């Protein structure tokens, strides 16, 4: 995974955990704007999230 994407994921997760607590749920969609401006990056995140780590995508 690209280091920029990894940094963005960590930053967003840390913010969500800080504001909502350790049990907050996060989807990989949280790392992207509503527009699909970079489908390759979206698929990279989806592959890492769903296939590599078998996390819930909802």
N, CA, C, O and CB atoms as a CASP TS submission, in Angstrom:
PFRMAT TS
TARGET T0000
AUTHOR 0000-0000-0000
METHOD Language model
MODEL 1
PARENT N/A
ATOM      1  N   UNK     1       0.834  -1.169   0.000  1.00  0.00           N
ATOM      2  CA  UNK     1       0.000   0.000   0.000  1.00  0.00           C
ATOM      3  C   UNK     1       0.885   1.241   0.000  1.00  0.00           C
ATOM      4  O   UNK     1       1.930   1.278   0.650  1.00  0.00           O
ATOM      5  CB  UNK     1      -0.952  -0.007   1.206  1.00  0.00           C
ATOM      6  N   UNK     2       0.454   2.234  -0.728  1.00  0.00           N
ATOM      7  CA  UNK     2       1.198   3.495  -0.794  1.00  0.00           C
ATOM      8  C   UNK     2       1.323   4.118   0.594  1.00  0.00           C
ATOM      9  O   UNK     2       0.383   4.082   1.389  1.00  0.00           O
ATOM     10  CB  UNK     2       0.509   4.482  -1.759  1.00  0.00           C
ATOM     11  N   UNK     3       2.480   4.681   0.871  1.00  0.00           N
ATOM     12  CA  UNK     3       2.695   5.270   2.196  1.00  0.00           C
ATOM     13  C   UNK     3       1.751   6.447   2.451  1.00  0.00           C
ATOM     14  O   UNK     3       1.336   6.662   3.590  1.00  0.00           O
ATOM     15  CB  UNK     3       4.149   5.727   2.340  1.00  0.00           C
ATOM     16  N   UNK     4       1.406   7.213   1.414  1.00  0.00           N
ATOM     17  CA  UNK     4       0.489   8.334   1.593  1.00  0.00           C
ATOM     18  C   UNK     4      -0.897   7.839   1.996  1.00  0.00           C
ATOM     19  O   UNK     4      -1.545   8.445   2.850  1.00  0.00           O
ATOM     20  CB  UNK     4       0.402   9.168   0.307  1.00  0.00           C
ATOM     21  N   UNK     5      -1.355   6.746   1.393  1.00  0.00           N
ATOM     22  CA  UNK     5      -2.650   6.184   1.737  1.00  0.00           C
ATOM     23  C   UNK     5      -2.621   5.626   3.160  1.00  0.00           C
ATOM     24  O   UNK     5      -3.560   5.824   3.931  1.00  0.00           O
ATOM     25  CB  UNK     5      -3.047   5.086   0.733  1.00  0.00           C
ATOM     26  N   UNK     6      -1.551   4.936   3.496  1.00  0.00           N
ATOM     27  CA  UNK     6      -1.415   4.380   4.846  1.00  0.00           C
ATOM     28  C   UNK     6      -1.451   5.500   5.893  1.00  0.00           C
ATOM     29  O   UNK     6      -2.110   5.367   6.924  1.00  0.00           O
ATOM     30  CB  UNK     6      -0.096   3.569   4.970  1.00  0.00           C
ATOM     31  N   UNK     7      -0.750   6.586   5.629  1.00  0.00           N
ATOM     32  CA  UNK     7      -0.737   7.723   6.562  1.00  0.00           C
ATOM     33  C   UNK     7      -2.123   8.333   6.712  1.00  0.00           C
ATOM     34  O   UNK     7      -2.538   8.688   7.815  1.00  0.00           O
ATOM     35  CB  UNK     7       0.252   8.794   6.089  1.00  0.00           C
ATOM     36  N   UNK     8      -2.840   8.453   5.590  1.00  0.00           N
ATOM     37  CA  UNK     8      -4.197   9.010   5.622  1.00  0.00           C
ATOM     38  C   UNK     8      -5.129   8.110   6.434  1.00  0.00           C
ATOM     39  O   UNK     8      -5.929   8.603   7.228  1.00  0.00           O
ATOM     40  CB  UNK     8      -4.745   9.188   4.186  1.00  0.00           C
ATOM     41  N   UNK     9      -5.029   6.801   6.240  1.00  0.00           N
ATOM     42  CA  UNK     9      -5.857   5.849   6.979  1.00  0.00           C
ATOM     43  C   UNK     9      -5.592   5.955   8.472  1.00  0.00           C
ATOM     44  O   UNK     9      -6.531   6.013   9.266  1.00  0.00           O
ATOM     45  CB  UNK     9      -5.596   4.415   6.495  1.00  0.00           C
ATOM     46  N   UNK    10      -4.338   5.981   8.856  1.00  0.00           N
ATOM     47  CA  UNK    10      -3.975   6.079  10.279  1.00  0.00           C
ATOM     48  C   UNK    10      -4.493   7.389  10.866  1.00  0.00           C
ATOM     49  O   UNK    10      -5.039   7.401  11.970  1.00  0.00           O
ATOM     50  CB  UNK    10      -2.436   5.979  10.463  1.00  0.00           C
ATOM     51  N   UNK    11      -4.327   8.483  10.141  1.00  0.00           N
ATOM     52  CA  UNK    11      -4.780   9.788  10.620  1.00  0.00           C
ATOM     53  C   UNK    11      -6.301   9.804  10.836  1.00  0.00           C
ATOM     54  O   UNK    11      -6.777  10.252  11.879  1.00  0.00           O
ATOM     55  CB  UNK    11      -4.375  10.889   9.623  1.00  0.00           C
ATOM     56  N   UNK    12      -7.049   9.319   9.857  1.00  0.00           N
ATOM     57  CA  UNK    12      -8.514   9.320   9.957  1.00  0.00           C
ATOM     58  C   UNK    12      -8.981   8.380  11.070  1.00  0.00           C
ATOM     59  O   UNK    12      -9.879   8.729  11.835  1.00  0.00           O
ATOM     60  CB  UNK    12      -9.148   8.906   8.609  1.00  0.00           C
ATOM     61  N   UNK    13      -8.387   7.208  11.164  1.00  0.00           N
ATOM     62  CA  UNK    13      -8.765   6.271  12.231  1.00  0.00           C
ATOM     63  C   UNK    13      -8.473   6.859  13.602  1.00  0.00           C
ATOM     64  O   UNK    13      -9.295   6.740  14.511  1.00  0.00           O
ATOM     65  CB  UNK    13      -8.023   4.939  12.066  1.00  0.00           C
ATOM     66  N   UNK    14      -7.335   7.481  13.763  1.00  0.00           N
ATOM     67  CA  UNK    14      -6.991   8.096  15.046  1.00  0.00           C
ATOM     68  C   UNK    14      -7.992   9.182  15.427  1.00  0.00           C
ATOM     69  O   UNK    14      -8.377   9.291  16.591  1.00  0.00           O
ATOM     70  CB  UNK    14      -5.579   8.683  14.992  1.00  0.00           C
ATOM     71  N   UNK    15      -8.419   9.992  14.446  1.00  0.00           N
ATOM     72  CA  UNK    15      -9.406  11.037  14.713  1.00  0.00           C
ATOM     73  C   UNK    15     -10.745  10.425  15.120  1.00  0.00           C
ATOM     74  O   UNK    15     -11.382  10.895  16.063  1.00  0.00           O
ATOM     75  CB  UNK    15      -9.587  11.936  13.477  1.00  0.00           C
ATOM     76  N   UNK    16     -11.173   9.384  14.416  1.00  0.00           N
ATOM     77  CA  UNK    16     -12.450   8.744  14.732  1.00  0.00           C
ATOM     78  C   UNK    16     -12.413   8.107  16.123  1.00  0.00           C
ATOM     79  O   UNK    16     -13.374   8.220  16.884  1.00  0.00           O
ATOM     80  CB  UNK    16     -12.794   7.683  13.671  1.00  0.00           C
ATOM     81  N   UNK    17     -11.317   7.446  16.449  1.00  0.00           N
ATOM     82  CA  UNK    17     -11.168   6.819  17.764  1.00  0.00           C
ATOM     83  C   UNK    17     -11.164   7.889  18.853  1.00  0.00           C
ATOM     84  O   UNK    17     -11.788   7.713  19.899  1.00  0.00           O
ATOM     85  CB  UNK    17      -9.869   5.976  17.828  1.00  0.00           C
ATOM     86  N   UNK    18     -10.463   8.996  18.609  1.00  0.00           N
ATOM     87  CA  UNK    18     -10.401  10.075  19.602  1.00  0.00           C
ATOM     88  C   UNK    18     -11.773  10.687  19.845  1.00  0.00           C
ATOM     89  O   UNK    18     -12.096  11.056  20.974  1.00  0.00           O
ATOM     90  CB  UNK    18      -9.422  11.160  19.149  1.00  0.00           C
ATOM     91  N   UNK    19     -12.582  10.797  18.799  1.00  0.00           N
ATOM     92  CA  UNK    19     -13.878  11.447  18.970  1.00  0.00           C
ATOM     93  C   UNK    19     -15.000  10.496  19.382  1.00  0.00           C
ATOM     94  O   UNK    19     -15.966  10.921  20.015  1.00  0.00           O
ATOM     95  CB  UNK    19     -14.258  12.132  17.702  1.00  0.00           C
ATOM     96  N   UNK    20     -14.882   9.200  19.026  1.00  0.00           N
ATOM     97  CA  UNK    20     -15.989   8.280  19.281  1.00  0.00           C
ATOM     98  C   UNK    20     -15.633   7.079  20.143  1.00  0.00           C
ATOM     99  O   UNK    20     -16.510   6.286  20.487  1.00  0.00           O
ATOM    100  CB  UNK    20     -16.527   7.797  17.994  1.00  0.00           C
ATOM    101  N   UNK    21     -14.367   6.931  20.495  1.00  0.00           N
ATOM    102  CA  UNK    21     -13.964   5.833  21.368  1.00  0.00           C
ATOM    103  C   UNK    21     -13.425   4.632  20.603  1.00  0.00           C
ATOM    104  O   UNK    21     -13.498   4.567  19.376  1.00  0.00           O
ATOM    105  CB  UNK    21     -15.126   5.405  22.215  1.00  0.00           C
ATOM    106  N   UNK    22     -12.883   3.687  21.357  1.00  0.00           N
ATOM    107  CA  UNK    22     -12.220   2.512  20.792  1.00  0.00           C
ATOM    108  C   UNK    22     -13.137   1.589  20.004  1.00  0.00           C
ATOM    109  O   UNK    22     -12.665   0.818  19.167  1.00  0.00           O
ATOM    110  CB  UNK    22     -11.584   1.737  21.881  1.00  0.00           C
ATOM    111  N   UNK    23     -14.419   1.654  20.254  1.00  0.00           N
ATOM    112  CA  UNK    23     -15.329   0.714  19.591  1.00  0.00           C
ATOM    113  C   UNK    23     -15.957   1.285  18.313  1.00  0.00           C
ATOM    114  O   UNK    23     -16.878   0.686  17.758  1.00  0.00           O
ATOM    115  CB  UNK    23     -16.427   0.306  20.553  1.00  0.00           C
ATOM    116  N   UNK    24     -15.473   2.420  17.850  1.00  0.00           N
ATOM    117  CA  UNK    24     -16.022   3.040  16.637  1.00  0.00           C
ATOM    118  C   UNK    24     -15.775   2.134  15.424  1.00  0.00           C
ATOM    119  O   UNK    24     -14.723   1.504  15.317  1.00  0.00           O
ATOM    120  CB  UNK    24     -15.388   4.443  16.402  1.00  0.00           C
ATOM    121  N   UNK    25     -16.740   2.077  14.529  1.00  0.00           N
ATOM    122  CA  UNK    25     -16.585   1.324  13.293  1.00  0.00           C
ATOM    123  C   UNK    25     -16.120   2.247  12.176  1.00  0.00           C
ATOM    124  O   UNK    25     -16.545   3.400  12.102  1.00  0.00           O
ATOM    125  CB  UNK    25     -17.902   0.632  12.907  1.00  0.00           C
ATOM    126  N   UNK    26     -15.256   1.749  11.314  1.00  0.00           N
ATOM    127  CA  UNK    26     -14.743   2.546  10.207  1.00  0.00           C
ATOM    128  C   UNK    26     -14.782   1.697   8.948  1.00  0.00           C
ATOM    129  O   UNK    26     -14.417   0.522   8.973  1.00  0.00           O
ATOM    130  CB  UNK    26     -13.298   3.055  10.495  1.00  0.00           C
ATOM    131  N   UNK    27     -15.217   2.280   7.866  1.00  0.00           N
ATOM    132  CA  UNK    27     -15.218   1.640   6.562  1.00  0.00           C
ATOM    133  C   UNK    27     -14.101   2.248   5.724  1.00  0.00           C
ATOM    134  O   UNK    27     -13.700   3.386   5.969  1.00  0.00           O
ATOM    135  CB  UNK    27     -16.597   1.797   5.857  1.00  0.00           C
ATOM    136  N   UNK    28     -13.595   1.515   4.747  1.00  0.00           N
ATOM    137  CA  UNK    28     -12.549   2.091   3.906  1.00  0.00           C
ATOM    138  C   UNK    28     -13.082   3.271   3.095  1.00  0.00           C
ATOM    139  O   UNK    28     -12.298   4.082   2.602  1.00  0.00           O
ATOM    140  CB  UNK    28     -11.973   1.024   2.969  1.00  0.00           C
ATOM    141  N   UNK    29     -14.393   3.378   2.953  1.00  0.00           N
ATOM    142  CA  UNK    29     -14.976   4.520   2.252  1.00  0.00           C
ATOM    143  C   UNK    29     -14.717   5.828   3.000  1.00  0.00           C
ATOM    144  O   UNK    29     -14.788   6.900   2.399  1.00  0.00           O
ATOM    145  CB  UNK    29     -16.478   4.315   2.066  1.00  0.00           C
ATOM    146  N   UNK    30     -14.423   5.761   4.280  1.00  0.00           N
ATOM    147  CA  UNK    30     -14.168   6.957   5.077  1.00  0.00           C
ATOM    148  C   UNK    30     -12.913   7.695   4.618  1.00  0.00           C
ATOM    149  O   UNK    30     -12.711   8.854   4.980  1.00  0.00           O
ATOM    150  CB  UNK    30     -14.040   6.586   6.542  1.00  0.00           C
ATOM    151  N   UNK    31     -12.084   7.046   3.841  1.00  0.00           N
ATOM    152  CA  UNK    31     -10.817   7.639   3.422  1.00  0.00           C
ATOM    153  C   UNK    31     -10.919   8.351   2.081  1.00  0.00           C
ATOM    154  O   UNK    31      -9.918   8.851   1.568  1.00  0.00           O
ATOM    155  CB  UNK    31      -9.752   6.577   3.349  1.00  0.00           C
ATOM    156  N   UNK    32     -12.123   8.400   1.508  1.00  0.00           N
ATOM    157  CA  UNK    32     -12.310   8.967   0.181  1.00  0.00           C
ATOM    158  C   UNK    32     -13.474   9.937   0.164  1.00  0.00           C
ATOM    159  O   UNK    32     -14.417   9.811   0.946  1.00  0.00           O
ATOM    160  CB  UNK    32     -12.532   7.866  -0.843  1.00  0.00           C
ATOM    161  N   UNK    33     -13.400  10.914  -0.740  1.00  0.00           N
ATOM    162  CA  UNK    33     -14.515  11.835  -0.957  1.00  0.00           C
ATOM    163  C   UNK    33     -15.646  11.061  -1.624  1.00  0.00           C
ATOM    164  O   UNK    33     -15.442   9.941  -2.093  1.00  0.00           O
ATOM    165  CB  UNK    33     -14.082  13.066  -1.830  1.00  0.00           C
ATOM    166  N   UNK    34     -16.807  11.641  -1.667  1.00  0.00           N
ATOM    167  CA  UNK    34     -17.950  10.973  -2.277  1.00  0.00           C
ATOM    168  C   UNK    34     -17.766  10.722  -3.768  1.00  0.00           C
ATOM    169  O   UNK    34     -18.390   9.819  -4.325  1.00  0.00           O
ATOM    170  CB  UNK    34     -19.188  11.788  -2.056  1.00  0.00           C
ATOM    171  N   UNK    35     -16.927  11.504  -4.411  1.00  0.00           N
ATOM    172  CA  UNK    35     -16.662  11.299  -5.833  1.00  0.00           C
ATOM    173  C   UNK    35     -15.547  10.279  -6.001  1.00  0.00           C
ATOM    174  O   UNK    35     -14.599  10.247  -5.217  1.00  0.00           O
ATOM    175  CB  UNK    35     -16.289  12.633  -6.526  1.00  0.00           C
ATOM    176  N   UNK    36     -15.664   9.464  -7.009  1.00  0.00           N
ATOM    177  CA  UNK    36     -14.642   8.464  -7.307  1.00  0.00           C
ATOM    178  C   UNK    36     -13.615   9.080  -8.254  1.00  0.00           C
ATOM    179  O   UNK    36     -13.621   8.809  -9.455  1.00  0.00           O
ATOM    180  CB  UNK    36     -15.276   7.176  -7.929  1.00  0.00           C
ATOM    181  N   UNK    37     -12.741   9.907  -7.700  1.00  0.00           N
ATOM    182  CA  UNK    37     -11.770  10.632  -8.516  1.00  0.00           C
ATOM    183  C   UNK    37     -10.490   9.834  -8.780  1.00  0.00           C
ATOM    184  O   UNK    37      -9.732  10.164  -9.692  1.00  0.00           O
ATOM    185  CB  UNK    37     -11.419  11.936  -7.845  1.00  0.00           C
ATOM    186  N   UNK    38     -10.251   8.799  -7.996  1.00  0.00           N
ATOM    187  CA  UNK    38      -9.044   7.988  -8.172  1.00  0.00           C
ATOM    188  C   UNK    38      -9.407   6.517  -7.973  1.00  0.00           C
ATOM    189  O   UNK    38      -9.143   5.952  -6.912  1.00  0.00           O
ATOM    190  CB  UNK    38      -7.919   8.424  -7.174  1.00  0.00           C
ATOM    191  N   UNK    39     -10.012   5.890  -8.993  1.00  0.00           N
ATOM    192  CA  UNK    39     -10.468   4.504  -8.844  1.00  0.00           C
ATOM    193  C   UNK    39      -9.343   3.524  -8.521  1.00  0.00           C
ATOM    194  O   UNK    39      -9.571   2.533  -7.827  1.00  0.00           O
ATOM    195  CB  UNK    39     -11.158   4.063 -10.103  1.00  0.00           C
ATOM    196  N   UNK    40      -8.149   3.783  -9.006  1.00  0.00           N
ATOM    197  CA  UNK    40      -7.017   2.890  -8.723  1.00  0.00           C
ATOM    198  C   UNK    40      -6.674   2.906  -7.234  1.00  0.00           C
ATOM    199  O   UNK    40      -6.417   1.859  -6.640  1.00  0.00           O
ATOM    200  CB  UNK    40      -5.781   3.300  -9.556  1.00  0.00           C
ATOM    201  N   UNK    41      -6.672   4.084  -6.642  1.00  0.00           N
ATOM    202  CA  UNK    41      -6.377   4.199  -5.214  1.00  0.00           C
ATOM    203  C   UNK    41      -7.499   3.585  -4.382  1.00  0.00           C
ATOM    204  O   UNK    41      -7.243   2.934  -3.369  1.00  0.00           O
ATOM    205  CB  UNK    41      -6.170   5.672  -4.824  1.00  0.00           C
ATOM    206  N   UNK    42      -8.742   3.795  -4.811  1.00  0.00           N
ATOM    207  CA  UNK    42      -9.886   3.196  -4.115  1.00  0.00           C
ATOM    208  C   UNK    42      -9.769   1.676  -4.131  1.00  0.00           C
ATOM    209  O   UNK    42      -9.996   1.033  -3.106  1.00  0.00           O
ATOM    210  CB  UNK    42     -11.221   3.641  -4.765  1.00  0.00           C
ATOM    211  N   UNK    43      -9.424   1.096  -5.263  1.00  0.00           N
ATOM    212  CA  UNK    43      -9.291  -0.359  -5.360  1.00  0.00           C
ATOM    213  C   UNK    43      -8.111  -0.857  -4.523  1.00  0.00           C
ATOM    214  O   UNK    43      -8.172  -1.942  -3.944  1.00  0.00           O
ATOM    215  CB  UNK    43      -9.116  -0.784  -6.830  1.00  0.00           C
ATOM    216  N   UNK    44      -7.058  -0.080  -4.462  1.00  0.00           N
ATOM    217  CA  UNK    44      -5.912  -0.449  -3.622  1.00  0.00           C
ATOM    218  C   UNK    44      -6.339  -0.525  -2.157  1.00  0.00           C
ATOM    219  O   UNK    44      -5.991  -1.469  -1.448  1.00  0.00           O
ATOM    220  CB  UNK    44      -4.751   0.570  -3.794  1.00  0.00           C
ATOM    221  N   UNK    45      -7.098   0.482  -1.711  1.00  0.00           N
ATOM    222  CA  UNK    45      -7.584   0.476  -0.326  1.00  0.00           C
ATOM    223  C   UNK    45      -8.565  -0.668  -0.101  1.00  0.00           C
ATOM    224  O   UNK    45      -8.511  -1.342   0.928  1.00  0.00           O
ATOM    225  CB  UNK    45      -8.252   1.817   0.018  1.00  0.00           C
ATOM    226  N   UNK    46      -9.459  -0.888  -1.060  1.00  0.00           N
ATOM    227  CA  UNK    46     -10.460  -1.957  -0.922  1.00  0.00           C
ATOM    228  C   UNK    46      -9.786  -3.322  -0.857  1.00  0.00           C
ATOM    229  O   UNK    46     -10.176  -4.163  -0.047  1.00  0.00           O
ATOM    230  CB  UNK    46     -11.461  -1.919  -2.095  1.00  0.00           C
ATOM    231  N   UNK    47      -8.797  -3.550  -1.683  1.00  0.00           N
ATOM    232  CA  UNK    47      -8.077  -4.825  -1.683  1.00  0.00           C
ATOM    233  C   UNK    47      -7.381  -5.042  -0.349  1.00  0.00           C
ATOM    234  O   UNK    47      -7.467  -6.125   0.230  1.00  0.00           O
ATOM    235  CB  UNK    47      -7.053  -4.874  -2.832  1.00  0.00           C
ATOM    236  N   UNK    48      -6.694  -4.023   0.139  1.00  0.00           N
ATOM    237  CA  UNK    48      -5.993  -4.123   1.412  1.00  0.00           C
ATOM    238  C   UNK    48      -6.978  -4.377   2.543  1.00  0.00           C
ATOM    239  O   UNK    48      -6.738  -5.218   3.408  1.00  0.00           O
ATOM    240  CB  UNK    48      -5.184  -2.848   1.685  1.00  0.00           C
ATOM    241  N   UNK    49      -8.091  -3.644   2.532  1.00  0.00           N
ATOM    242  CA  UNK    49      -9.080  -3.696   3.612  1.00  0.00           C
ATOM    243  C   UNK    49      -9.836  -5.015   3.615  1.00  0.00           C
ATOM    244  O   UNK    49      -9.950  -5.668   4.652  1.00  0.00           O
ATOM    245  CB  UNK    49     -10.064  -2.539   3.487  1.00  0.00           C
ATOM    246  N   UNK    50     -10.354  -5.411   2.449  1.00  0.00           N
ATOM    247  CA  UNK    50     -11.260  -6.564   2.363  1.00  0.00           C
ATOM    248  C   UNK    50     -10.528  -7.875   2.148  1.00  0.00           C
ATOM    249  O   UNK    50     -10.781  -8.843   2.865  1.00  0.00           O
ATOM    250  CB  UNK    50     -12.250  -6.360   1.247  1.00  0.00           C
ATOM    251  N   UNK    51      -9.632  -7.927   1.184  1.00  0.00           N
ATOM    252  CA  UNK    51      -8.976  -9.199   0.870  1.00  0.00           C
ATOM    253  C   UNK    51      -7.787  -9.491   1.789  1.00  0.00           C
ATOM    254  O   UNK    51      -7.658 -10.598   2.311  1.00  0.00           O
ATOM    255  CB  UNK    51      -8.512  -9.194  -0.575  1.00  0.00           C
ATOM    256  N   UNK    52      -6.942  -8.518   1.978  1.00  0.00           N
ATOM    257  CA  UNK    52      -5.729  -8.756   2.769  1.00  0.00           C
ATOM    258  C   UNK    52      -6.042  -8.954   4.246  1.00  0.00           C
ATOM    259  O   UNK    52      -5.532  -9.881   4.876  1.00  0.00           O
ATOM    260  CB  UNK    52      -4.758  -7.595   2.602  1.00  0.00           C
ATOM    261  N   UNK    53      -6.886  -8.076   4.799  1.00  0.00           N
ATOM    262  CA  UNK    53      -7.136  -8.110   6.241  1.00  0.00           C
ATOM    263  C   UNK    53      -8.531  -8.604   6.619  1.00  0.00           C
ATOM    264  O   UNK    53      -8.847  -8.729   7.803  1.00  0.00           O
ATOM    265  CB  UNK    53      -6.931  -6.745   6.811  1.00  0.00           C
ATOM    266  N   UNK    54      -9.366  -8.886   5.617  1.00  0.00           N
ATOM    267  CA  UNK    54     -10.711  -9.415   5.813  1.00  0.00           C
ATOM    268  C   UNK    54     -11.520  -8.589   6.815  1.00  0.00           C
ATOM    269  O   UNK    54     -12.215  -9.129   7.676  1.00  0.00           O
ATOM    270  CB  UNK    54     -10.634 -10.856   6.280  1.00  0.00           C
ATOM    271  N   UNK    55     -11.410  -7.266   6.678  1.00  0.00           N
ATOM    272  CA  UNK    55     -12.167  -6.348   7.520  1.00  0.00           C
ATOM    273  C   UNK    55     -13.551  -6.126   6.918  1.00  0.00           C
ATOM    274  O   UNK    55     -13.745  -6.314   5.717  1.00  0.00           O
ATOM    275  CB  UNK    55     -11.418  -5.003   7.682  1.00  0.00           C
ATOM    276  N   UNK    56     -14.488  -5.736   7.728  1.00  0.00           N
ATOM    277  CA  UNK    56     -15.839  -5.443   7.277  1.00  0.00           C
ATOM    278  C   UNK    56     -15.821  -4.156   6.461  1.00  0.00           C
ATOM    279  O   UNK    56     -15.258  -3.153   6.900  1.00  0.00           O
ATOM    280  CB  UNK    56     -16.814  -5.326   8.479  1.00  0.00           C
ATOM    281  N   UNK    57     -16.422  -4.173   5.298  1.00  0.00           N
ATOM    282  CA  UNK    57     -16.412  -2.991   4.442  1.00  0.00           C
ATOM    283  C   UNK    57     -17.595  -2.060   4.665  1.00  0.00           C
ATOM    284  O   UNK    57     -17.709  -1.041   3.985  1.00  0.00           O
ATOM    285  CB  UNK    57     -16.386  -3.412   3.015  1.00  0.00           C
ATOM    286  N   UNK    58     -18.462  -2.384   5.588  1.00  0.00           N
ATOM    287  CA  UNK    58     -19.648  -1.551   5.815  1.00  0.00           C
ATOM    288  C   UNK    58     -19.387  -0.472   6.827  1.00  0.00           C
ATOM    289  O   UNK    58     -20.282   0.317   7.133  1.00  0.00           O
ATOM    290  CB  UNK    58     -20.811  -2.395   6.270  1.00  0.00           C
TER
END
